[in-house]
Amino acid sequence: MAGTSGSLSSLPLKNPAVPSAGCGKATTVTNGKKTITSGGMQRTYIIDIPSNYDMNKPYRFFYTSHWISSTAEAVQQQNFYFLKPLATAANEPAIFLAPQALPGNPNGTWDTSKNTDHILFDDILAYVKENLCIDTTRVFATGFSFGGMMTYSLSVNHQKDIRAAVGIAPANYNIYVPTKTHQPIAWMQTTGMSDTTCPWINGSSTTQGAKYIGIEHGTDNGCMVPSTIPTWTSGAHLCVDFTGCMTGAPTKICTFNGGHTNQNNDPGSSTNWIPQESWNFFTKF
């Protein structure tokens, strides 16, 4: 099992909040589209702060990356992958942020060969910590498709910053992947078994596909990774919690009857289970 030095996964579940530098100070940050200088470039993002923001309350912070040919506005229109309504319903308001890929990138993709978007995450997180009151031990990342790939990319070397991450239809190729630390991180992922865009297994590859993301994180998290990971065959979606993982680094693999999507209802249900499973996972911590 990888070591836990520098990984938030070494913290106990439900640990006391660790306030950021922005706690206890009045903020000038407002909701909406903002600009930040990052890596010598002007980058944009959309931020959503609770209407009754309390400068003394360390909030959960969600970093939500958009899919291909899309925008931060589209993530905002989906209520940040449908997590904001769940936070509101639970009376646990959070701060949500949706970054925007560089406008010059083909098809609105995150960078595939450079660490530009990692630098953006670092710069945004530093700004948020300084100017808002967040819990530095409850920074979360999620995203769908290329956003899921961005989430995966961050998850392999930002374990000291990100407590848990959820990759919705992620892939581990065609995205910038940094040198991996193999530190543990709480990880959940979802894949439709008829997804041909970000498939469970990419063709006949033995390294590419969502399956291998699950194996990688499960291994890094000290789990007993099944020789054959159970996947959906009929009925409702199937989530498998790997056993033996270190307490702070659970690994959850969800598959379902469907294609490339972040919205799926079980048979007979009108509820999209993906955000609910994601919220349940994030709130373990």
Buried (B, 14 or more C-beta within 10 A) or exposed (E): BBEBEEBBBBBEEEBEBBBBBBBEBEBEBEBEBBEBEBBEEEBBBBBBBBEEBEEEBBBBBBBBBBBBEBBBEBBBEBBBBBBBEBBBEEEEBBBBBBBBBBEEBEEBBBBBEEBBBBBBBBBBBBBBBEBBBBBBBBBBBBBBBBBBBBBBBBBBBBBBBBBBBBBBBBBBBBBBBEEEBBBBBBBBBBBBBEBEBBBBBBEEEEEBBBBBBBBBBBBBBBBEBBEEBEBBEEEBBBBBEBEEBBEBBBBBBBBBBBBBBBBBBBEEEEEBBBBEBBBBBBBBB
